[in-house]
Amino acid sequence: MQRICVIGGSRYFGKLLVERLQATGHRVTVINRGTTGTPAGVEHLVVDRNDEASLIAALDSRTFDVVVDQVCYTPVQAAIAARAFAGRTRRYVMTSTIEVYDPATAALPAMPAGTPVPEESVDPATWLAAMDLPWHDEAYLEAHYAEGKRQAEAVLTRAGSFAFASVRSAHVLGGGAREFTGRLAHFVEHICQGTEITVHENAVPTVFIHYEELADLLLWAATATDFTGPVNACSDGLLDVRDLAAIVAAQAGREPVYRVVAAGETASPFSYDRHYAMSNTRAKELGFAFSRAIDWLPGAVDETLSGCATLATPAVQVTPAISAIPATPAT
């Protein structure tokens, strides 16, 4: 049994992580602003993580074996956490994102098309952190989400008072209404209604992970391994936007309707004109076993379909056109 602190942990895979930590016998403390409750038996500290003095006061004399930070978006938040948890934990795990590899958001090493991106492509030990940028401005933060995550990793990597690991998550799907971003629902609704899905002319593949698999990986990263540095978290297999739409169409019994966007026009979620699909080789070498995206995606689609009010009786049976999806792990 370990003492685990989860910052965030109020929805989606963070909430599931808290439940699984508790179910496996760990003593769990959740820190958030109190907008949602916690399971019975979980200690709940209601505090704004951005208020350093209040955070330190709420922590009081508590110490933890591991902290799992689900909601660290900026170097300022990372610096507050580094100071607040210095001497309070031996290990700190931050949930990061595939977006750190997006070449549209920073000058990153060029990767050959189709080559899965390894962790060393973005080295937090060498990344610069700028505390004086307007990280408290919501519009600025939204526009610089990837850079905020890169800089947060950089600050925590250099903290020095605890072992630090980051989990760079692929695009997370599954859970029906629990998938609060609505990206899978976008495809379900457009295909059910027969409206256009907008795609790039030469859309490139990306990687995904089921929310339960990500919760399992975070549980593993927090309690079953001592790796440090970044690790990529994605199910096996590459999918482009048409592959994803084909799976949705097959489950809905309908045909997708596509429209190719003009240069500079915004496309549907998961349509990309640039490559940054991740490699999950490091996580596998460390001992984590991934599922295949094509095995769990139909079920994730069905969960979303069941909550789609626009779904009518299927008129056409469709076979997903996913011949380009590798049958073996694409890493």
C-alpha positions, -999 to +999 in steps of 0.1 A: +000+000+000+013+034-009+001+070-002-008+085-035-018+121-041-038+129-073-041+165-084-073+168-104-089+134-106-124+146-109-134+134-144-128+109-172-096+089-169-085+109-138-116+099-119-111+063-130-074+064-119-086+074-084-111+046-083-084+020-094-058+033-070-083+029-042-095-005-054-059-018-054-055-008-018-036+025-019-044+054+003-055+082-020-057+119-015-073+141-042-066+178-046-089+199-066-112+230-064-141+209-050-165+212-080-170+174-078-168+149-050-146+119-044-153+083-037-159+073-001-127+067+017-107+091-005-092+121+013-103+153-004-083+186-001-103+214-016-078+240-028-067+259-059-034+245-070-025+280-084-026+295-049+008+284-036+003+296+000-031+279+002-018+247-013+011+244+012-013+252+040-037+225+028-009+199+025+001+206+061+024+179+073+013+153+047+038+133+027+032+109-002+050+081-020+038+094-054+020+125-067+001+121-100-006+155-115-035+154-140-040+191-145-006+208-149-007+230-180+019+257-175+055+262-162+040+285-135+018+257-122+047+233-124+070+256-104+043+260-077+040+222-074+077+217-074+081+240-044+049+227-026+059+190-029+096+194-023+104+170+006+068+156+005+071+130-022+097+107-037+081+105-071+060+129-093+041+117-124+026+144-147+000+136-174+012+152-206+001+150-242+009+140-278+006+176-287+041+183-274+053+167-307+031+189-330+056+205-354+031+233-360+037+245-324+075+246-321+107+241-340+111+204-335+134+178-351+120+167-385+107+131-385+103+111-417+067+106-427+053+075-411+081+071-385+066+070-350+079+099-329+101+088-299+103+106-266+137+120-272+122+143-300+112+166-271+137+165-243+123+184-212+158+186-197+169+209-225+136+228-231+135+264-220+107+276-196+095+312-197+076+322-165+069+357-177+045+347-205+007+353-199+000+318-188-028+330-166-047+343-196-071+315-207-071+325-244-033+325-244-031+291-226-056+276-250-036+288-280-003+276-265-015+243-249+014+223-264+040+247-253+026+250-218+029+212-214+065+212-228+075+239-204+057+223-174+076+191-181+109+211-183+103+227-149+094+195-131+123+177-148+147+202-132+130+204-098+155+180-083+137+172-051+118+141-065+120+116-093+100+129-122+081+111-150+057+124-176+031+103-195+025+117-229-010+106-238-023+100-273-058+112-282-081+097-256-115+081-266-141+059-250-166+061-222-195+076-241-207+108-224-176+107-201-155+117-232-162+153-225-144+168-255-171+155-278-146+146-306-159+111-311-195+124-308-186+148-337-181+118-360-212+099-347-235+129-351-222+139-386-224+103-399-258+097-383-272+129-398-255+124-432-236+157-429-201+164-440-169+154-422-142+178-433-108+163-440-075+172-454-067+160-489-038+139-477-047+134-440-020+116-421-025+090-394-023+095-357-026+074-325-053+069-299-057+054-265-088+042-246-095+061-214-094+029-193-061+019-208-047+053-200-059+050-164-042+016-162-010+031-176-010+059-150-017+034-123+013+014-135+035+045-138+026+056-102+028+023-084+046-004-104+077+011-120+103+037-112+111+050-147+119+087-151+115+110-180+088+110-206+070+079-219+045+078-247+011+063-241-008+050-272-026+019-283-010-001-311-020+008-347-022+040-367-056+055-379-062+084-401-095+104-401-111+083-428-102+051-409-119+064-378-149+076-398-152+042-414-153+024-381-180+048-369-200+043-402-198+005-398-212+006-363-239+031-373-248+013-406-243+044-426-220+059-452-197+088-443-198+120-463-165+138-468-155+173-479-118+181-485-109+214-469-091+242-486-056+252-475-058+269-441-094+258-434-101+239-402-109+203-406-128+178-383-110+165-352-082+140-359-077+151-395-040+162-397-019+176-425+013+170-405+029+139-389+034+134-352+021+100-343+040+086-314+060+055-308+051+034-277+083+013-278+097+027-246+066+019-225+066-016-239+103-021-231+095-009-195+069-036-193+035-021-202+014-041-227-009-021-250-041-031-267-049-024-304-070+006-312-091-013-338-101-038-311-116-012-287-128+015-311-160-003-322-171-005-286-162+031-279-183+041-309-212+020-297-211+038-263-213+071-281-241+059-305-262+049-276-263+085-264-268+100-298-304+114-301-300+118-339-295+081-345-322+066-367-327+030-378-296+021-399-304+020-437-271+007-449-246-019-436-211-006-441-178-025-438-150-003-424-123+005-450-093+000-428-070-021-449-042+003-443-043-002-406-013-024-395-023-058-381+008-058-359+019-030-335+029+001-355+059+010-334 
